[in-house]
Amino acid sequence: MLLKNHVLSFQINKSIRGSLSRLSSVAYNIIKNQKIPNEVQNNFSEGIALTSLFVTGMENDNVFNIHLKGEGLVKTIFFDINNLGSLRGYIKIDKKQINDLIETDNFFQNSVLAITTKSKKNSTGHQGIIPFTNNSLRESIQSYFNTSEAVNTVFKTFNLNFSKKQKLKAEQYITGAIMIKKTPNVIKTDNLYNDDESWEKVNFFLQTLTDKEFLDKRLSSNEILMRVFGEFEVRVFEEKIINNKCKCSKEKIIEFLNSLKLQEINSLYNNKTKILFACQFCNKKRFILKNEISKIFKN
């Protein structure tokens, strides 16, 4: 069956909130646009799934992003998602060292991770800078929420293991993640709610969920939640459909060009009448004519 690209928010008893993400064609298309080696695809795919989780509870016009910068094979990874469920991803690799560095499996030397939430009203937003832990996006993000926000949070990701010869179609691909978070300051109404024992049990049950079971397209996301957490009271709330619509546009490129100094614009065009711009996310190419830039005529 064709799997929906979606994120479900849920609650276990009254003390634990969670999100479940399962992505197929959306993740496949994002990865395909980046044309990266299979050895790095698992890391990139994990980031796609983790980022999608944060669409849950997102306010209007908010954007959540994860940005990694490093000195190893992977120079940059960037993911973002908005409140409409539009998910994007971009990766930059040191192509000169690709053959040597792939053999070492050390893709993320001296890497730093930034997590940012911002809105149009507040362009600066809220940002946390964290060290990249154990070459793992999941562990780094989990560490951030458990320390900086002082909230018991666990992430688990599920992925295909790519081989060098493996070529998948959009309908075959699937990745995903689950986040559970212990809700603070919940009034205890019986022994099952808001106690350490329930949290430990829920976390234990989550760790027993295998990639094979989670990635099984014959199971719905609701069925997976009930299989894993059926011993508890599970309530499923909002469903967010995820898409990979890029936010790039010709208008945004022209707006960017108009923000530059006239000398910078002339340097870019270098006596040409048009230049080609390619989006790093979707690879869509657009020619922008020099006479389309209003700043040229204002000076």
C-alpha positions as CSV (number, residue, x, y, z in Angstrom):
1,M,0.0,0.0,0.0
2,L,1.1,3.6,-0.5
3,L,2.1,5.0,2.9
4,K,0.9,8.5,3.8
5,N,3.6,11.0,4.6
6,H,2.4,12.2,8.0
7,V,3.1,13.0,11.6
8,L,0.7,11.9,14.4
9,S,0.6,13.5,17.9
10,F,-0.4,11.2,20.7
11,Q,-0.7,11.0,24.5
12,I,0.1,8.0,26.8
13,N,-1.9,8.1,30.0
14,K,-1.9,11.8,31.1
15,S,1.8,12.3,31.7
16,I,3.5,11.5,28.4
17,R,3.1,13.3,25.1
18,G,4.6,12.0,21.8
19,S,4.9,12.4,18.0
20,L,5.3,9.7,15.4
21,S,6.5,10.4,11.9
22,R,6.4,8.0,8.9
23,L,7.6,9.3,5.6
24,S,7.8,7.7,2.2
25,S,7.8,9.7,-1.1
26,V,8.5,13.0,0.7
27,A,11.8,11.7,2.2
28,Y,12.6,9.9,-1.1
29,N,12.2,13.1,-3.2
30,I,14.3,15.2,-0.7
31,I,17.1,12.6,-0.8
32,K,16.9,12.2,-4.6
33,N,17.3,16.0,-5.1
34,Q,20.6,16.0,-3.1
35,K,22.3,13.2,-5.1
36,I,24.4,12.1,-2.1
37,P,26.3,8.8,-1.7
38,N,24.4,5.9,-0.2
39,E,26.8,5.8,2.8
40,V,25.6,9.2,4.0
41,Q,21.9,8.7,3.2
42,N,21.1,7.0,6.5
43,N,22.3,10.1,8.4
44,F,20.5,12.5,6.1
45,S,17.3,10.4,6.2
46,E,17.4,10.4,10.0
47,G,17.5,14.2,10.0
48,I,14.5,14.4,7.7
49,A,12.5,12.2,10.0
50,L,13.6,14.0,13.2
51,T,12.8,17.4,11.7
52,S,9.3,16.4,10.7
53,L,8.4,15.6,14.3
54,F,8.5,19.2,15.2
55,V,5.5,20.2,13.0
56,T,3.4,19.0,16.0
57,G,2.0,22.0,17.9
58,M,3.7,24.5,15.6
59,E,2.1,27.9,15.7
60,N,1.1,29.8,12.5
61,D,4.0,31.1,10.4
62,N,6.6,29.3,12.6
63,V,9.6,27.6,11.0
64,F,11.7,25.0,12.8
65,N,15.2,24.2,11.5
66,I,18.2,22.0,12.2
67,H,21.6,23.2,10.9
68,L,24.9,21.3,11.2
69,K,28.3,22.6,10.2
70,G,31.4,20.6,10.3
71,E,34.9,20.0,8.9
72,G,34.7,16.3,7.8
73,L,33.1,14.8,4.7
74,V,29.8,16.5,5.6
75,K,30.3,20.3,5.6
76,T,26.7,21.3,6.0
77,I,23.3,19.7,6.7
78,F,20.2,21.9,6.9
79,F,16.6,20.8,7.4
80,D,13.5,23.0,8.0
81,I,9.7,22.5,8.3
82,N,6.9,25.1,8.6
83,N,3.5,24.9,10.1
84,L,2.0,23.8,6.8
85,G,4.1,20.7,6.9
86,S,6.5,21.7,4.1
87,L,9.7,19.8,4.8
88,R,13.1,20.5,3.1
89,G,16.6,19.2,3.4
90,Y,20.0,20.2,2.0
91,I,23.5,18.7,2.4
92,K,26.9,19.8,1.3
93,I,29.7,17.3,1.0
94,D,33.5,17.6,0.5
95,K,33.6,16.0,-2.9
96,K,37.4,16.2,-3.1
97,Q,37.8,13.9,-0.2
98,I,34.7,11.7,-0.7
99,N,36.5,8.5,-1.5
100,D,39.0,8.7,1.4
101,L,36.5,9.8,4.0
102,I,33.7,7.4,3.2
103,E,36.0,4.5,4.1
104,T,36.6,5.9,7.6
105,D,32.9,6.4,8.4
106,N,33.9,9.7,10.1
107,F,31.6,12.0,8.3
108,F,31.2,14.7,11.0
109,Q,34.5,16.0,12.2
110,N,34.4,19.0,14.6
111,S,30.7,19.5,13.9
112,V,28.3,21.9,15.7
113,L,24.5,21.7,15.6
114,A,22.1,24.6,15.8
115,I,18.3,24.2,16.5
116,T,16.2,27.2,15.7
117,T,12.5,28.2,15.9
118,K,11.5,31.5,14.4
119,S,8.5,33.2,12.9
120,K,7.9,36.1,10.5
121,K,7.1,38.3,13.4
122,N,10.3,37.4,15.2
123,S,13.1,37.0,12.7
124,T,15.7,36.1,15.4
125,G,13.6,33.5,17.1
126,H,14.9,31.0,19.6
127,Q,18.2,29.2,18.9
128,G,20.2,26.6,20.8
129,I,23.8,25.7,19.8
130,I,25.0,22.2,20.8
131,P,28.0,20.0,20.2
132,F,27.4,17.1,17.8
133,T,27.3,14.0,20.0
134,N,28.7,10.6,18.8
135,N,28.2,11.4,15.1
136,S,24.5,11.1,15.7
137,L,21.7,13.7,15.0
138,R,19.3,11.7,17.2
139,E,21.6,11.7,20.2
140,S,22.6,15.3,19.8
141,I,19.0,16.5,19.6
142,Q,17.9,14.3,22.5
143,S,20.7,15.6,24.7
144,Y,19.7,19.2,23.9
145,F,16.1,18.6,25.1
146,N,17.1,16.7,28.2
147,T,19.6,19.4,29.3
148,S,18.7,22.8,27.9
149,E,15.0,22.4,28.3
150,A,15.2,20.1,31.3
151,V,12.4,17.8,30.0
152,N,12.7,14.0,29.9
153,T,12.7,13.4,26.1
154,V,13.5,10.3,24.1
155,F,13.8,10.0,20.3
156,K,14.0,6.8,18.3
157,T,14.6,6.7,14.5
158,F,13.9,4.0,12.0
159,N,15.7,3.6,8.7
160,L,16.6,1.5,5.8
161,N,20.2,0.4,5.6
162,F,21.5,1.5,2.2
163,S,23.9,-0.5,0.2
164,K,26.1,0.8,-2.6
165,K,24.0,-0.9,-5.3
166,Q,20.6,-0.3,-3.7
167,K,18.3,1.8,-5.9
168,L,14.8,2.4,-4.5
169,K,11.6,3.9,-6.0
170,A,9.5,6.5,-4.2
171,E,6.8,3.9,-3.3
172,Q,9.4,1.5,-1.8
173,Y,11.1,4.1,0.5
174,I,10.1,4.7,4.1
175,T,11.8,6.3,7.1
176,G,10.5,7.7,10.4
177,A,10.9,8.6,14.0
178,I,9.1,8.6,17.4
179,M,9.5,11.2,20.2
180,I,8.1,10.8,23.7
181,K,8.2,13.5,26.3
182,K,7.3,13.4,30.0
183,T,4.9,16.2,30.7
184,P,5.9,18.2,33.8
185,N,3.5,19.3,36.5
186,V,0.7,16.9,35.6
187,I,-1.7,16.3,38.5
188,K,-1.5,12.7,39.6
189,T,-5.0,11.1,39.4
190,D,-4.0,7.4,39.9
191,N,-0.8,5.3,40.1
192,L,-0.4,5.1,36.4
193,Y,-0.1,8.8,35.8
194,N,3.1,10.9,36.0
195,D,5.2,8.4,37.8
196,D,8.8,7.3,37.0
197,E,7.7,3.7,36.7
198,S,5.3,4.5,33.8
199,W,7.9,6.6,32.1
200,E,10.5,3.8,32.3
201,K,8.0,1.2,31.0
202,V,7.0,3.4,28.0
203,N,10.6,4.1,27.2
204,F,11.5,0.4,27.4
205,F,8.6,-0.6,25.2
206,L,9.7,2.0,22.6
207,Q,13.2,0.6,22.5
208,T,11.7,-2.9,21.6
209,L,10.2,-1.5,18.4
210,T,12.3,-2.8,15.5
211,D,13.0,-1.1,12.1
212,K,11.3,-4.1,10.4
213,E,8.1,-3.6,12.3
214,F,8.0,0.2,12.1
215,L,8.8,0.2,8.4
216,D,6.2,-2.4,7.6
217,K,3.8,-0.7,5.2
218,R,1.0,-3.2,6.0
219,L,0.8,-1.6,9.4
220,S,-0.9,1.8,10.0
221,S,0.8,4.3,12.3
222,N,-2.1,3.8,14.7
223,E,-1.6,0.1,14.7
224,I,2.1,0.5,15.5
225,L,1.3,2.8,18.5
226,M,-1.2,0.3,19.9
227,R,1.2,-2.6,19.4
228,V,3.9,-0.9,21.3
229,F,2.0,1.1,24.0
230,G,-1.3,-0.9,24.1
231,E,-0.8,-1.7,27.8
232,F,-1.4,2.0,28.5
233,E,-4.2,4.5,27.7
234,V,-3.2,5.8,24.3
235,R,-5.0,8.8,22.6
236,V,-4.2,9.9,19.1
237,F,-4.7,13.6,18.3
238,E,-3.8,15.7,15.3
239,E,-2.5,14.3,12.0
240,K,-0.3,16.5,10.0
241,I,0.3,15.6,6.3
242,I,3.9,16.3,5.3
243,N,4.9,17.5,1.9
244,N,8.2,18.5,0.2
245,K,7.0,21.7,-1.5
246,C,10.0,24.0,-1.7
247,K,9.6,27.6,-0.6
248,C,11.9,29.0,-3.3
249,S,10.5,31.4,-5.9
250,K,11.7,33.9,-8.5
251,E,10.3,36.7,-6.4
252,K,12.4,35.7,-3.4
253,I,15.6,35.6,-5.5
254,I,14.8,39.1,-6.8
255,E,14.1,40.3,-3.3
256,F,17.5,39.0,-2.2
257,L,19.2,40.7,-5.1
258,N,17.6,44.0,-4.3
259,S,18.9,43.7,-0.8
260,L,22.5,43.7,-2.1
261,K,24.6,46.8,-2.8
262,L,24.7,47.9,-6.4
263,Q,28.4,47.1,-6.7
264,E,27.6,43.5,-5.5
265,I,24.9,43.1,-8.1
266,N,27.1,44.3,-10.9
267,S,29.9,42.0,-9.8
268,L,27.5,39.0,-9.9
269,Y,26.3,39.8,-13.4
270,N,29.8,40.8,-14.6
271,N,28.5,42.4,-17.8
272,K,26.0,39.6,-18.4
273,T,22.3,40.3,-19.0
274,K,21.1,37.2,-17.0
275,I,22.4,34.7,-14.5
276,L,21.2,31.3,-13.5
277,F,20.2,30.5,-9.9
278,A,19.7,27.0,-8.7
279,C,17.8,26.2,-5.4
280,Q,20.0,24.1,-3.1
281,F,16.9,22.2,-1.8
282,C,14.8,21.3,-4.9
283,N,17.5,22.0,-7.7
284,K,15.0,24.1,-9.6
285,K,16.9,26.5,-11.9
286,R,15.8,30.0,-12.8
287,F,17.3,32.7,-15.0
288,I,17.1,36.2,-13.5
289,L,17.5,39.1,-16.0
290,K,19.5,42.0,-14.8
291,N,16.7,44.4,-15.9
292,E,14.3,42.6,-13.5
293,I,16.1,44.0,-10.5
294,S,14.4,47.2,-9.4
295,K,17.5,48.4,-7.6
296,I,19.3,48.8,-10.9
297,F,16.8,51.4,-12.0
298,K,16.7,53.3,-8.7
299,N,20.4,54.1,-8.9
